[in-house]
Amino acid sequence: MEKTNKQYDHIISICRSVFEKKMKDYGIAWRILRPSSMTDQIYIKAQRIRSIELKGTQMIEDDVRSEFIGIINYCSMALIQLELGPSEVEDLSHEETLKRYLGNLTTAKNLMTQKNHDYGEAWRNMRISSYTDLILMKLKRTKQIEDNQGKTIISEGIDANYLDMINYAVFAMIKLEFGEN
């Protein structure tokens, strides 16, 4: 588990660096997006990964690694949007935005730690393509919950799906970054 924690933290440091650089370039323009639009943005990234996996080639040079980083970052932003709702103005300082962003990733890591204890690091024996499929499945679930105005009968809510997507994308990144099959 110590290896997983170190690898997880390494991936989060990569994502954080990208998030901070983009925040310097664009500010927090994403705050205008409704949660459903965030879900669709994550879908675009996951669908591109799946398309590349199925076709074996790509025409745009951005690699799947950057798409998984995007999924992680957009999921954390989506959690912020779920909590605060969209905003027409930049209502968060960069410090507050980063604090909330990192808080969501800490929550995801804590969830991973608990599940990893129970599942015995089964994720290490999975294929990256399975993480892509699981993310797409979670997106379909999220869209269904959104279409039901956030109401569920027995299922977890939208936030739980975003947290799971973060963890699936981190697992894929660990495999890509550390070359583990």
C-alpha positions as CSV (number, residue, x, y, z in Angstrom):
1,M,0.0,0.0,0.0
2,E,2.9,2.3,0.6
3,K,3.9,2.0,-3.0
4,T,0.4,2.8,-4.1
5,N,0.3,5.9,-1.9
6,K,3.6,7.2,-3.3
7,Q,2.6,6.6,-6.9
8,Y,-0.9,8.1,-6.3
9,D,0.8,11.3,-4.8
10,H,3.2,11.4,-7.8
11,I,0.2,11.4,-10.2
12,I,-1.6,14.0,-8.2
13,S,1.5,16.3,-8.3
14,I,1.5,16.0,-12.1
15,C,-2.2,16.9,-12.3
16,R,-1.8,19.7,-9.8
17,S,1.0,21.2,-11.9
18,V,-1.2,21.1,-15.0
19,F,-4.2,22.5,-13.1
20,E,-2.1,25.4,-11.7
21,K,-0.6,26.3,-15.1
22,K,-4.0,26.3,-16.8
23,M,-5.4,28.4,-13.9
24,K,-2.7,31.0,-14.6
25,D,-3.5,30.9,-18.3
26,Y,-7.3,30.8,-18.1
27,G,-8.2,31.8,-14.6
28,I,-11.3,29.9,-13.4
29,A,-13.4,30.4,-16.5
30,W,-14.7,26.9,-16.0
31,R,-16.8,28.2,-13.1
32,I,-19.4,29.2,-15.6
33,L,-20.1,25.6,-16.5
34,R,-23.1,23.7,-15.1
35,P,-22.3,20.3,-13.6
36,S,-23.9,18.6,-16.6
37,S,-21.5,20.4,-18.9
38,M,-18.6,19.3,-16.8
39,T,-19.8,15.7,-17.2
40,D,-19.9,16.1,-20.9
41,Q,-16.4,17.5,-21.0
42,I,-15.1,14.5,-19.1
43,Y,-17.1,12.3,-21.5
44,I,-15.3,13.8,-24.5
45,K,-11.9,13.0,-22.9
46,A,-12.9,9.4,-22.0
47,Q,-14.4,8.8,-25.4
48,R,-11.2,10.0,-27.1
49,I,-9.2,7.6,-25.1
50,R,-11.5,4.7,-26.0
51,S,-11.4,5.7,-29.7
52,I,-7.6,5.7,-29.7
53,E,-7.5,2.4,-27.8
54,L,-9.9,0.8,-30.4
55,K,-8.3,2.3,-33.5
56,G,-4.7,2.0,-32.3
57,T,-3.9,5.3,-34.0
58,Q,-4.6,9.0,-33.5
59,M,-4.6,12.1,-35.6
60,I,-4.2,14.7,-32.8
61,E,-0.8,14.5,-31.1
62,D,-2.1,14.9,-27.5
63,D,-1.5,11.6,-25.9
64,V,-3.9,9.6,-23.7
65,R,-1.9,10.5,-20.7
66,S,-3.0,14.1,-21.0
67,E,-6.6,13.0,-21.4
68,F,-6.4,11.1,-18.1
69,I,-4.9,14.1,-16.5
70,G,-7.8,16.1,-17.9
71,I,-10.3,13.6,-16.5
72,I,-8.8,13.9,-13.0
73,N,-8.8,17.7,-13.1
74,Y,-12.3,18.0,-14.6
75,C,-13.7,15.6,-12.0
76,S,-12.3,17.7,-9.2
77,M,-13.6,20.9,-10.9
78,A,-17.0,19.2,-11.3
79,L,-17.1,18.4,-7.6
80,I,-16.5,22.1,-6.9
81,Q,-19.4,23.0,-9.3
82,L,-21.6,20.5,-7.5
83,E,-20.9,22.1,-4.2
84,L,-21.0,25.7,-5.2
85,G,-23.0,25.8,-8.4
86,P,-21.9,27.6,-11.5
87,S,-20.9,31.3,-11.4
88,E,-20.9,34.0,-14.0
89,V,-17.9,35.7,-12.3
90,E,-14.6,34.6,-11.0
91,D,-15.8,34.3,-7.4
92,L,-12.9,32.2,-6.0
93,S,-9.3,33.3,-5.5
94,H,-6.6,31.1,-6.9
95,E,-5.7,30.0,-3.4
96,E,-9.3,29.0,-2.5
97,T,-9.7,27.2,-5.9
98,L,-6.5,25.2,-5.3
99,K,-7.6,24.4,-1.8
100,R,-10.9,23.0,-3.0
101,Y,-9.3,21.2,-5.9
102,L,-6.8,19.5,-3.6
103,G,-9.5,18.8,-1.0
104,N,-11.4,16.8,-3.6
105,L,-8.3,14.8,-4.6
106,T,-7.6,14.1,-0.9
107,T,-11.2,12.8,-0.6
108,A,-10.7,10.6,-3.7
109,K,-7.4,9.2,-2.3
110,N,-9.0,8.4,1.1
111,L,-11.8,6.6,-0.8
112,M,-9.2,4.7,-2.8
113,T,-7.3,3.7,0.4
114,Q,-10.5,2.3,1.9
115,K,-11.5,0.4,-1.2
116,N,-7.9,-0.7,-1.8
117,H,-7.8,-2.3,1.6
118,D,-11.0,-4.3,0.9
119,Y,-10.1,-5.2,-2.7
120,G,-6.4,-6.0,-2.1
121,E,-5.1,-3.8,-4.9
122,A,-7.0,-5.8,-7.6
123,W,-6.7,-2.7,-9.8
124,R,-3.1,-3.5,-10.5
125,N,-4.2,-6.6,-12.4
126,M,-6.6,-4.6,-14.6
127,R,-6.0,-3.3,-18.1
128,I,-5.9,0.4,-18.8
129,S,-8.8,-0.1,-21.3
130,S,-10.9,-1.4,-18.4
131,Y,-10.4,1.9,-16.6
132,T,-11.5,3.7,-19.7
133,D,-14.7,1.6,-19.9
134,L,-15.4,2.0,-16.2
135,I,-15.0,5.8,-16.5
136,L,-17.4,5.7,-19.5
137,M,-19.9,3.6,-17.5
138,K,-19.7,6.0,-14.5
139,L,-20.3,8.9,-17.0
140,K,-23.5,7.2,-18.2
141,R,-24.6,6.7,-14.6
142,T,-23.9,10.3,-13.9
143,K,-25.8,11.5,-16.9
144,Q,-28.8,9.4,-15.9
145,I,-28.7,10.8,-12.4
146,E,-28.4,14.4,-13.8
147,D,-31.4,13.6,-16.1
148,N,-33.3,12.6,-12.9
149,Q,-32.5,16.0,-11.3
150,G,-30.0,14.3,-9.0
151,K,-32.5,11.9,-7.4
152,T,-31.6,8.3,-6.9
153,I,-33.5,5.5,-5.2
154,I,-30.7,3.3,-4.0
155,S,-27.6,4.4,-5.9
156,E,-24.7,6.7,-4.9
157,G,-24.9,10.2,-6.0
158,I,-23.1,12.2,-8.7
159,D,-20.2,13.1,-6.3
160,A,-19.4,9.4,-5.7
161,N,-19.2,8.8,-9.5
162,Y,-16.8,11.7,-9.9
163,L,-14.6,10.4,-7.1
164,D,-14.5,6.9,-8.6
165,M,-13.6,8.4,-12.0
166,I,-10.7,10.2,-10.4
167,N,-9.4,7.0,-8.9
168,Y,-9.8,5.0,-12.2
169,A,-7.9,7.7,-14.1
170,V,-5.2,7.8,-11.4
171,F,-4.8,4.0,-11.7
172,A,-4.5,4.3,-15.5
173,M,-1.9,7.1,-15.0
174,I,0.1,5.0,-12.5
175,K,0.3,2.2,-15.1
176,L,1.2,4.7,-17.9
177,E,3.8,6.6,-15.7
178,F,5.4,3.6,-14.0
179,G,5.0,1.1,-16.9
180,E,3.2,-1.5,-14.9
181,N,1.0,-4.0,-16.7
